[in-house]
Amino acid sequence: MNALDNRAARNHVNRMCLAADIPLVESGSAGYLGQVTVIKKGVTECYECEPKQPQKTYPGCTIRNTPSEPIHCIVWAKFLFNQLFGEEDADQEVSPDTADPEAKWGPGEIIIQESNELDGDSGNIKRVSTRAWAKSTGYNPVKVFNKLFHDDINYLLTMDKLWKTRCAPVPLSWEHLERQVDSQGAPVEDVRDIPSCGLRDQRVLEVHEQAQLFAGSLLDLQKELLAKGNGAELVWDKEEKAAMDFVSSAANLRMFIFSMSMKSRFDVKSMAGNIIPAIATTNAIIAGLIVLEAFKVLTLQLDKCHTVFLNRKPNPRKKLLVPCLLVPPNPGCFVCSSKPQALVRLNTSTMLVYTLQEKVLKERFGMVAPDVQIEDGRGTILISSEEGETEVNNDRPLSDFGVRGGSRLQVDDFLQDYTLVIDITHSDDLPPDVDFEVLGDAPTCAPSPKTNATPTKANGAQAVRPSTSSSHTRTPDPEHSNTPIDLEENDGMEATDGKWQGATSPQGFGRKRKHSDSDAVVLQSDDDVILCD
């Protein structure tokens, strides 16, 4: 029985149950919506039979230079936490991005100029990381505050092109806030003394209160870091009070600077933790449905199992709970079909072996420890899950190993008992910032290897076939065609003011589902449904 809170974990459990041929009761809730279904290998569709909407990411220059939504500021604040206290990542820099294509500047870094006089070619310029700079100040709250919310913002304002069509940010200094508070003459309450589970979580703090919360949480986190010893790192956790206070206050201060409405700590926590707030009654209903479906599985009554949707409002049949017949497996699924295949478009001249392993196989196809061989008639090993065997290949492009348009890769993940055949199509004109694309149906056969090709070696040795791979070339079943299915308006949703209420939206991917008591159709939701504690 499964009610995990992220797609990667759900994918993994799905594959483990398929490998062990154990029925899975998959479930989740999102606010007032919920869903329960049963997955059985070879009988029903699996969790990955239908594509899910990709999780949204944000360009680094938007996060660092031109945030326009609260979520941009929250992501920036989480990056800031890691830069100051956690594992530093060059892709999570928070200082202004002078390489922004909209700006007129060249790449830059935080610079400390030790002297007004430049000495020699390089001058007395020392480049340091955000954390090193903060440590040099002793994590002084005033200095850190002014650097992030005043100096960096002033620097952004010098990038004239960014603000021709946007509202320019307004720098915020600690001294200005102090003068503002002093002019009011009212005593300042320490917001950290207000219980986090009560009033403070629900109300939106004033900007001077956000600044106070930022300074206090900064010092609290510094103490935690020092207590762990040299070289230690903190891991951001939404349940850790100081960490959550820091992200909430930093994000809200940035929202204020960029003329956005600030958010309550509760709202920031929901967005920062990718949480849809849980409704206790929804979870109770879904838990009950899980038990009912599990009883059917345990008593071998799989034919009586259903997919059940819990809707926010009654459908036209006056039902909140909408039972639907289980859908058979998708013959084109690259996880549970008898011969899993996928067609991937990429540039074989620029795609590195390491990128193939990390972004394509692990991130896109959810593999854990993939072994890859090229079906070129010689069984060339491209990637091995055994440590030290193929690391030397990582920085080489696929073309170095004879991979071209029409090549076929056989990928085995022993830890998931999962084999996938990937057919490669070469492209020189992928969209910007796109490394690869997963396309529709794969071709029916791999290209014949060139007759004049010489034996390929991997890592300087004669290539051999990995033990986790089979010795025959895979040919897709002609009956397994992935015919598109037209989406229909369904009985489980209701349109209100142009917005769809219910378990799904008609714009998403989906497959037809029949009611167990009629011919009406309900679509399965493609967004992840999350069960929140």
C-alpha positions as semicolon CSV with decimal commas, in nm:
position;residue;x (nm);y (nm);z (nm)
1;M;0,000;0,000;0,000
2;N;0,154;0,325;-0,116
3;A;0,092;0,692;-0,036
4;L;0,432;0,849;-0,096
5;D;0,490;1,221;-0,140
6;N;0,705;1,239;-0,454
7;R;0,705;1,098;-0,804
8;A;1,050;0,937;-0,793
9;A;0,960;0,730;-0,487
10;R;0,628;0,625;-0,641
11;N;0,807;0,519;-0,960
12;H;1,053;0,309;-0,758
13;V;0,782;0,130;-0,558
14;N;0,587;0,071;-0,880
15;R;0,889;-0,100;-1,038
16;M;0,968;-0,305;-0,729
17;C;0,612;-0,439;-0,719
18;L;0,623;-0,518;-1,091
19;A;0,954;-0,701;-1,049
20;A;0,820;-0,905;-0,755
21;D;0,475;-0,947;-0,916
22;I;0,307;-0,813;-0,601
23;P;-0,020;-0,614;-0,627
24;L;0,013;-0,248;-0,531
25;V;-0,261;-0,027;-0,386
26;E;-0,156;0,321;-0,504
27;S;-0,316;0,626;-0,345
28;G;-0,284;0,992;-0,265
29;S;-0,468;1,308;-0,174
30;A;-0,438;1,674;-0,264
31;G;-0,651;1,905;-0,054
32;Y;-1,011;1,788;-0,097
33;L;-0,924;1,556;-0,387
34;G;-0,811;1,196;-0,361
35;Q;-0,758;0,878;-0,556
36;V;-0,706;0,507;-0,490
37;T;-0,625;0,245;-0,751
38;V;-0,488;-0,109;-0,774
39;I;-0,188;-0,202;-0,988
40;K;-0,128;-0,566;-1,088
41;K;0,142;-0,672;-1,330
42;G;-0,001;-0,777;-1,665
43;V;-0,359;-0,701;-1,558
44;T;-0,381;-0,325;-1,498
45;E;-0,185;-0,023;-1,606
46;C;0,112;0,060;-1,384
47;Y;0,189;0,397;-1,226
48;E;0,410;0,492;-1,521
49;C;0,184;0,372;-1,804
50;E;0,075;0,726;-1,882
51;P;0,307;1,031;-1,898
52;K;0,294;1,277;-1,611
53;Q;0,321;1,651;-1,643
54;P;0,689;1,747;-1,595
55;Q;0,777;1,918;-1,271
56;K;0,834;2,289;-1,323
57;T;1,182;2,436;-1,304
58;Y;1,294;2,798;-1,320
59;P;1,587;2,953;-1,511
60;G;1,874;3,060;-1,287
61;C;1,871;3,415;-1,423
62;T;1,503;3,449;-1,324
63;I;1,576;3,334;-0,970
64;R;1,881;3,559;-0,930
65;N;1,785;3,868;-1,129
66;T;1,420;3,904;-1,223
67;P;1,182;3,717;-0,991
68;S;0,819;3,781;-1,079
69;E;0,636;3,527;-0,859
70;P;0,661;3,442;-0,488
71;I;0,788;3,093;-0,573
72;H;1,093;3,250;-0,740
73;C;1,179;3,426;-0,414
74;I;1,124;3,109;-0,211
75;V;1,355;2,908;-0,437
76;W;1,614;3,187;-0,405
77;A;1,586;3,174;-0,024
78;K;1,639;2,796;-0,023
79;F;1,944;2,843;-0,246
80;L;2,069;3,107;0,000
81;F;2,034;2,862;0,289
82;N;2,255;2,611;0,107
83;Q;2,508;2,876;0,008
84;L;2,546;2,991;0,369
85;F;2,496;2,671;0,568
86;G;2,440;2,366;0,346
87;E;2,607;2,190;0,056
88;E;2,731;2,456;-0,183
89;D;2,622;2,416;-0,544
90;A;2,744;2,641;-0,824
91;D;2,402;2,608;-0,989
92;Q;2,237;2,756;-0,679
93;E;2,422;3,088;-0,668
94;V;2,217;3,378;-0,530
95;S;2,423;3,682;-0,628
96;P;2,319;3,879;-0,939
97;D;2,374;3,681;-1,257
98;T;2,580;3,907;-1,480
99;A;2,578;3,642;-1,753
100;D;2,204;3,699;-1,796
101;P;2,145;3,721;-2,174
102;E;1,915;4,018;-2,113
103;A;2,189;4,211;-1,935
104;K;2,491;4,374;-2,093
105;W;2,752;4,239;-1,854
106;G;3,000;3,954;-1,870
107;P;3,025;3,676;-1,610
108;G;3,102;3,801;-1,260
109;E;3,142;3,689;-0,901
110;I;3,140;3,835;-0,552
111;I;3,448;4,052;-0,545
112;I;3,637;4,191;-0,248
113;Q;3,877;4,463;-0,354
114;E;4,158;4,478;-0,104
115;S;4,308;4,794;-0,246
116;N;4,196;5,084;-0,459
117;E;4,514;5,045;-0,660
118;L;4,533;4,756;-0,905
119;D;4,868;4,584;-0,882
120;G;4,987;4,404;-1,196
121;D;4,764;4,224;-1,444
122;S;4,516;4,081;-1,198
123;G;4,527;4,349;-0,929
124;N;4,453;4,286;-0,564
125;I;4,117;4,122;-0,633
126;K;4,014;3,822;-0,431
127;R;3,716;3,616;-0,538
128;V;3,535;3,431;-0,262
129;S;3,218;3,229;-0,224
130;T;2,907;3,360;-0,052
131;R;2,977;3,140;0,253
132;A;3,341;3,248;0,278
133;W;3,234;3,611;0,266
134;A;2,967;3,556;0,534
135;K;3,218;3,376;0,756
136;S;3,461;3,666;0,716
137;T;3,195;3,893;0,868
138;G;3,119;3,647;1,149
139;Y;2,772;3,605;0,996
140;N;2,702;3,962;1,103
141;P;2,325;4,001;1,047
142;V;2,346;4,367;0,946
143;K;2,626;4,311;0,694
144;V;2,463;4,001;0,545
145;F;2,128;4,180;0,527
146;N;2,271;4,487;0,355
147;K;2,473;4,280;0,109
148;L;2,174;4,067;0,001
149;F;1,894;4,321;0,007
150;H;2,072;4,651;-0,059
151;D;2,409;4,614;-0,231
152;D;2,310;4,327;-0,462
153;I;1,985;4,503;-0,554
154;N;2,172;4,824;-0,636
155;Y;2,402;4,617;-0,855
156;L;2,100;4,470;-1,034
157;L;1,973;4,822;-1,102
158;T;2,289;4,896;-1,301
159;M;2,179;4,631;-1,554
160;D;1,965;4,880;-1,743
161;K;1,825;4,637;-1,998
162;L;1,653;4,428;-1,731
163;W;1,424;4,710;-1,622
164;K;1,307;4,852;-1,953
165;T;0,988;4,647;-1,943
166;R;0,983;4,544;-1,576
167;C;0,917;4,718;-1,248
168;A;1,259;4,788;-1,097
169;P;1,334;4,654;-0,747
170;V;1,371;4,888;-0,450
171;P;1,684;4,835;-0,234
172;L;1,624;4,781;0,136
173;S;1,882;4,868;0,401
174;W;1,895;4,773;0,768
175;E;1,951;5,136;0,868
176;H;1,641;5,248;0,679
177;L;1,426;4,993;0,863
178;E;1,572;5,098;1,198
179;R;1,488;5,462;1,130
180;Q;1,139;5,361;1,022
181;V;1,078;5,165;1,343
182;D;1,223;5,443;1,560
183;S;0,995;5,700;1,399
184;Q;0,690;5,493;1,492
185;G;0,788;5,492;1,859
186;A;0,607;5,164;1,931
187;P;0,782;4,878;2,115
188;V;0,901;4,602;1,884
189;E;0,783;4,252;1,972
190;D;1,026;3,968;1,909
191;V;0,839;3,764;1,650
192;R;1,047;3,458;1,736
193;D;0,875;3,446;2,075
194;I;0,536;3,393;1,912
195;P;0,458;3,017;1,889
196;S;0,529;2,906;1,532
197;C;0,220;2,687;1,520
198;G;-0,015;2,969;1,613
199;L;-0,060;3,334;1,519
200;R;0,281;3,386;1,362
201;D;0,233;3,108;1,108
202;Q;-0,099;3,246;0,991
203;R;-0,033;3,618;0,965
204;V;0,184;3,811;0,723
205;L;0,459;3,991;0,914
206;E;0,554;4,352;0,854
207;V;0,878;4,412;0,666
208;H;1,068;4,519;0,982
209;E;0,947;4,199;1,152
210;Q;1,073;3,996;0,858
211;A;1,413;4,165;0,894
212;Q;1,420;4,087;1,265
213;L;1,326;3,724;1,197
214;F;1,597;3,701;0,931
215;A;1,866;3,831;1,168
216;G;1,761;3,604;1,454
217;S;1,737;3,289;1,243
218;L;2,072;3,367;1,078
219;L;2,244;3,369;1,419
220;D;2,057;3,056;1,531
221;L;2,172;2,867;1,221
222;Q;2,529;2,990;1,269
223;K;2,527;2,844;1,620
224;E;2,397;2,511;1,487
225;L;2,671;2,507;1,223
226;L;2,946;2,585;1,475
227;A;2,817;2,315;1,710
228;K;2,865;2,054;1,436
229;G;3,234;2,139;1,396
230;N;3,459;2,238;1,107
231;G;3,348;2,130;0,763
232;A;2,995;2,052;0,879
233;E;2,687;2,133;0,674
234;L;2,322;2,185;0,758
235;V;2,039;2,025;0,562
236;W;1,729;2,233;0,504
237;D;1,420;2,085;0,666
238;K;1,083;2,257;0,665
239;E;1,018;2,119;1,014
240;E;1,331;2,282;1,161
241;K;1,220;2,612;1,316
242;A;1,534;2,819;1,247
243;A;1,568;2,688;0,891
244;M;1,203;2,758;0,811
245;D;1,221;3,104;0,972
246;F;1,528;3,186;0,765
247;V;1,375;3,082;0,431
248;S;1,040;3,245;0,509
249;S;1,191;3,580;0,611
250;A;1,450;3,591;0,330
251;A;1,185;3,506;0,069
252;N;0,944;3,768;0,202
253;L;1,209;4,040;0,211
254;R;1,288;3,966;-0,153
255;M;0,916;3,971;-0,239
256;F;0,889;4,315;-0,077
257;I;1,188;4,445;-0,276
258;F;1,040;4,321;-0,604
259;S;0,693;4,465;-0,530
260;M;0,514;4,137;-0,459
261;S;0,265;4,071;-0,183
262;M;0,438;3,898;0,107
263;K;0,321;3,558;0,231
264;S;0,253;3,404;0,570
265;R;0,498;3,153;0,710
266;F;0,236;2,883;0,654
267;D;0,208;2,969;0,284
268;V;0,585;2,981;0,238
269;K;0,621;2,645;0,411
270;S;0,363;2,491;0,180
271;M;0,539;2,620;-0,130
272;A;0,895;2,557;-0,010
273;G;0,817;2,200;0,088
274;N;0,612;2,129;-0,227
275;I;0,320;2,052;0,000
276;I;-0,049;2,069;-0,073
277;P;-0,200;2,125;0,273
278;A;-0,362;1,808;0,401
279;I;-0,731;1,784;0,487
280;A;-0,786;1,533;0,767
281;T;-1,125;1,418;0,640
282;T;-0,987;1,362;0,291
283;N;-0,704;1,149;0,426
284;A;-0,948;0,950;0,640
285;I;-1,170;0,876;0,340
286;I;-0,873;0,774;0,124
287;A;-0,735;0,555;0,404
288;G;-1,070;0,376;0,424
289;L;-1,076;0,322;0,048
290;I;-0,721;0,182;0,062
291;V;-0,833;-0,077;0,316
292;L;-1,139;-0,174;0,109
293;E;-0,931;-0,227;-0,206
294;A;-0,663;-0,413;-0,007
295;F;-0,927;-0,656;0,126
296;K;-1,029;-0,736;-0,231
297;V;-0,667;-0,803;-0,325
298;L;-0,609;-1,025;-0,020
299;T;-0,924;-1,228;-0,093
300;L;-0,819;-1,272;-0,459
301;Q;-1,110;-1,065;-0,590
302;L;-0,907;-0,850;-0,827
303;D;-1,200;-0,841;-1,069
304;K;-1,392;-0,640;-0,809
305;C;-1,118;-0,380;-0,757
306;H;-1,170;-0,025;-0,880
307;T;-0,999;0,305;-0,925
308;V;-1,190;0,543;-0,699
309;F;-1,176;0,922;-0,727
310;L;-1,279;1,154;-0,445
311;N;-1,404;1,480;-0,595
312;R;-1,435;1,821;-0,435
313;K;-1,799;1,857;-0,543
314;P;-2,066;1,604;-0,640
315;N;-2,064;1,514;-1,007
316;P;-2,382;1,526;-1,220
317;R;-2,477;1,189;-1,069
318;K;-2,463;1,349;-0,721
319;K;-2,160;1,141;-0,622
320;L;-1,845;1,252;-0,444
321;L;-1,685;0,908;-0,477
322;V;-1,658;0,796;-0,839
323;P;-1,558;0,428;-0,887
324;C;-1,411;0,335;-1,226
325;L;-1,305;0,011;-1,387
326;L;-0,933;-0,065;-1,381
327;V;-0,756;0,013;-1,708
328;P;-0,548;-0,259;-1,878
329;P;-0,174;-0,203;-1,928
330;N;-0,057;0,043;-2,188
331;P;0,123;-0,172;-2,450
332;G;0,356;0,121;-2,519
333;C;0,462;0,169;-2,155
334;F;0,841;0,177;-2,123
335;V;0,819;0,015;-1,777
336;C;0,560;-0,264;-1,770
337;S;0,522;-0,367;-2,135
338;S;0,662;-0,704;-2,239
339;K;0,941;-0,536;-2,437
340;P;0,997;-0,186;-2,295
341;Q;1,126;0,059;-2,554
342;A;1,176;0,434;-2,580
343;L;1,281;0,668;-2,859
344;V;1,516;0,946;-2,750
345;R;1,625;1,240;-2,962
346;L;1,960;1,396;-2,875
347;N;2,279;1,530;-3,026
348;T;2,522;1,239;-3,029
349;S;2,816;1,474;-3,086
350;T;2,755;1,680;-2,772
351;M;2,573;1,440;-2,537
352;L;2,829;1,309;-2,288
353;V;2,814;0,958;-2,147
354;Y;2,780;1,105;-1,797
355;T;2,484;1,320;-1,907
356;L;2,320;1,014;-2,061
357;Q;2,361;0,827;-1,734
358;E;2,249;1,101;-1,494
359;K;1,989;1,300;-1,686
360;V;1,842;1,049;-1,928
361;L;1,863;0,715;-1,749
362;K;1,846;0,811;-1,381
363;E;1,647;1,134;-1,388
364;R;1,411;1,076;-1,682
365;F;1,373;0,697;-1,673
366;G;1,413;0,658;-1,296
367;M;1,694;0,402;-1,300
368;V;1,917;0,338;-1,001
369;A;2,227;0,158;-1,129
370;P;2,207;0,124;-1,508
371;D;2,430;-0,094;-1,727
372;V;2,435;0,017;-2,092
373;Q;2,558;-0,169;-2,395
374;I;2,544;-0,064;-2,758
375;E;2,367;-0,312;-2,983
376;D;2,631;-0,287;-3,253
377;G;2,701;-0,657;-3,301
378;R;2,995;-0,644;-3,060
379;G;2,822;-0,570;-2,730
380;T;3,019;-0,253;-2,653
381;I;2,980;-0,155;-2,289
382;L;2,909;0,216;-2,258
383;I;2,816;0,236;-1,888
384;S;2,871;-0,019;-1,612
385;S;2,714;-0,013;-1,267
386;E;3,035;-0,166;-1,129
387;E;3,244;0,109;-0,972
388;G;3,558;0,201;-1,162
389;E;3,481;0,012;-1,483
390;T;3,360;0,286;-1,717
391;E;3,416;0,618;-1,536
392;V;3,682;0,702;-1,796
393;N;3,401;0,724;-2,054
394;N;3,207;0,991;-1,865
395;D;3,350;1,300;-2,036
396;R;3,337;1,159;-2,388
397;P;3,049;1,220;-2,632
398;L;2,836;0,930;-2,752
399;S;2,969;0,971;-3,105
400;D;3,313;0,856;-2,984
401;F;3,162;0,511;-2,931
402;G;2,990;0,493;-3,268
403;V;2,648;0,598;-3,137
404;R;2,459;0,780;-3,413
405;G;2,107;0,834;-3,535
406;G;1,944;0,490;-3,551
407;S;2,169;0,332;-3,288
408;R;2,012;0,115;-3,021
409;L;2,113;0,096;-2,655
410;Q;2,014;-0,186;-2,423
411;V;1,990;-0,068;-2,063
412;D;1,964;-0,303;-1,764
413;D;1,899;-0,197;-1,406
414;F;1,966;-0,505;-1,195
415;L;1,846;-0,337;-0,874
416;Q;1,500;-0,288;-1,026
417;D;1,498;-0,601;-1,244
418;Y;1,427;-0,364;-1,531
419;T;1,544;-0,369;-1,894
420;L;1,482;-0,091;-2,145
421;V;1,579;-0,060;-2,510
422;I;1,650;0,298;-2,619
423;D;1,650;0,388;-2,987
424;I;1,856;0,698;-3,063
425;T;1,764;0,964;-3,316
426;H;2,025;1,234;-3,380
427;S;1,935;1,604;-3,393
428;D;2,145;1,917;-3,436
429;D;1,860;2,158;-3,362
430;L;1,728;2,079;-3,015
431;P;1,565;2,375;-2,837
432;P;1,795;2,589;-2,618
433;D;1,876;2,438;-2,277
434;V;1,725;2,103;-2,385
435;D;1,967;1,810;-2,374
436;F;1,726;1,547;-2,507
437;E;1,363;1,467;-2,584
438;V;1,171;1,143;-2,532
439;L;0,955;1,090;-2,840
440;G;0,671;0,854;-2,935
441;D;0,694;0,503;-3,071
442;A;1,035;0,349;-3,123
443;P;1,135;0,210;-3,465
444;T;1,078;-0,156;-3,528
445;C;1,441;-0,255;-3,566
446;A;1,792;-0,134;-3,499
447;P;2,026;-0,032;-3,783
448;S;2,265;-0,292;-3,915
449;P;2,622;-0,234;-3,797
450;K;2,867;-0,115;-4,059
451;T;3,049;-0,408;-4,215
452;N;3,382;-0,226;-4,227
453;A;3,371;-0,119;-3,863
454;T;3,656;-0,224;-3,642
455;P;3,592;-0,382;-3,301
456;T;3,511;-0,117;-3,042
457;K;3,696;-0,102;-2,715
458;A;3,568;0,045;-2,392
459;N;3,822;0,177;-2,139
460;G;4,105;0,061;-2,362
461;A;4,005;-0,307;-2,343
462;Q;3,805;-0,535;-2,568
463;A;3,437;-0,469;-2,503
464;V;3,245;-0,752;-2,340
465;R;2,880;-0,810;-2,270
466;P;2,768;-0,728;-1,914
467;S;2,625;-1,010;-1,708
468;T;2,294;-0,826;-1,665
469;S;2,225;-0,812;-2,038
470;S;2,065;-1,072;-2,261
471;S;2,243;-1,183;-2,575
472;H;1,974;-1,129;-2,834
473;T;1,862;-0,819;-3,019
474;R;1,521;-0,699;-2,908
475;T;1,249;-0,639;-3,165
476;P;0,929;-0,465;-3,058
477;D;0,603;-0,652;-3,081
478;P;0,411;-0,514;-3,382
479;E;0,090;-0,544;-3,182
480;H;0,224;-0,305;-2,920
481;S;0,148;0,021;-3,094
482;N;0,096;0,329;-2,881
483;T;-0,221;0,463;-3,044
484;P;-0,323;0,806;-2,908
485;I;-0,648;0,806;-2,714
486;D;-0,883;1,100;-2,750
487;L;-0,968;1,270;-2,423
488;E;-1,332;1,324;-2,340
489;E;-1,508;1,541;-2,086
490;N;-1,582;1,312;-1,796
491;D;-1,846;1,251;-1,537
492;G;-1,604;1,303;-1,249
493;M;-1,538;1,673;-1,307
494;E;-1,740;1,988;-1,298
495;A;-1,657;2,322;-1,461
496;T;-1,704;2,629;-1,244
497;D;-1,611;2,978;-1,365
498;G;-1,382;2,832;-1,626
499;K;-1,192;2,616;-1,374
500;W;-1,224;2,242;-1,343
501;Q;-1,315;2,092;-1,011
502;G;-1,238;1,728;-0,955
503;A;-0,960;1,477;-0,975
504;T;-0,814;1,594;-1,303
505;S;-0,830;1,850;-1,581
506;P;-0,918;1,784;-1,945
507;Q;-0,594;1,937;-2,068
508;G;-0,374;1,672;-1,908
509;F;-0,273;1,336;-2,039
510;G;-0,502;1,049;-1,957
511;R;-0,680;0,734;-2,061
512;K;-1,048;0,661;-2,069
513;R;-1,191;0,503;-1,757
514;K;-1,538;0,354;-1,743
515;H;-1,767;0,375;-1,445
516;S;-1,830;0,040;-1,291
517;D;-2,205;0,091;-1,327
518;S;-2,240;0,276;-1,659
519;D;-2,070;0,375;-1,981
520;A;-1,977;0,720;-1,852
521;V;-1,611;0,809;-1,876
522;V;-1,371;0,947;-1,614
523;L;-1,012;1,048;-1,682
524;Q;-0,725;0,967;-1,451
525;S;-0,536;1,262;-1,310
526;D;-0,181;1,298;-1,434
527;D;-0,060;1,534;-1,168
528;D;0,104;1,372;-0,870
529;V;-0,138;1,346;-0,582
530;I;0,038;1,390;-0,252
531;L;-0,060;1,250;0,084
532;C;0,052;1,498;0,347
533;D;0,103;1,427;0,712
